[in-house]
Amino acid sequence: MNKNTVLAWATFIMILVGIGLIALGAFRYDDVAGYGFAAVGIGFFAIAWVFNALKGRV
């Protein structure tokens, strides 16, 4: 596995975790904790976007 493959897998895993966190915030927690889970899930999307942008440049 080269660098780009590692970044691709990291991006894919972070997108899955982000979807899971947003789903937890939307469907499991009805109070303020749900907003926190959703915010962290969006943060995972942002980091995955950065990893995707780094492919081919690192």
N, C-alpha and C positions, 0 to 999 in steps of 0.2 A: 504494500500500500504506500502510495506516495502522499505528498502533502495535500494535494487537491482532493484525493479520496477521503482522507481523514476529515478535511473541512466539510466535505459533502455529507459524510455520516454524522458529524457533529450538528450540522444544520438540520438534517432530517430528525435527529433525536430531539433537538431543542424545539422544533415545531410540534412534535408529538407531545412533549411535556407542556408546552404552552397551551395547546388545545385542551389537554387534560386539566390544567389549572383553571382555564377560563370556564370549562364545563363544571368543575367543582364550585366555582364562584357563582355560576348561573343556576345550577340545579340542586346543589347540596346545601349551601349556606344561604339563608334568607336575611341575615342581619348584616352588620357592617363588615364582618369577616369576608363575606362574598366579594365586596369591592376590593379588598386586599388581594384575594386570590386572583381576581380578574386583572388587577394592575400588574401583579407579578407575571401572569401569563403574557400580557402585552409586552412586558420587559423581555421575556424569553424570545418573543417574535423579533424584537429589535436587535437582540444579540445574534439571533440566527440570520437576520438580514445582513449584519456586518460580516459574519462568517462567509455567507454566500458572496458578498462583494469582494472578499479577500482571495477567493479562489483564482488561481492563475497569477496572482501578484506576489505571493509569499514564496 
